[in-house]
Amino acid sequence: MLSDRLLVRIGKDEGERKSSGGILIPATAQMAKRLVWAEVIALGQNVRSAEVGDRVLFSPEDRYEVEVQGEDLVMLRERDIHAVAAERIEASTGLYL
């Protein structure tokens, strides 16, 4: 990965969803500005706010899809990330669990 790019894997749970009433909502249903969580697979050398294994929150509109060894992955810029979820504790920006 180069510069400020991240390679992430979107989880299988980001597809179809169920409402609280049990209604199945297909992945193709249009939702206004719904953000998506993904796991970081690889980083460029200039990425500072995330590490491999972290989960990042981003808008599906700000992504580029790529296939690597038969697996569909997403490439993002660091500036397109809205939050970072990680188990480490640091005095940095992001959402740390």
Secondary structure by P-SEA (a helix, b strand, c coil): cccbbbbbbbccccccccccccccccccccccbbbbbbbbcccccccccccccbbbbbbcccbbbbbcccbbbbbbccccccccccccccccccccc
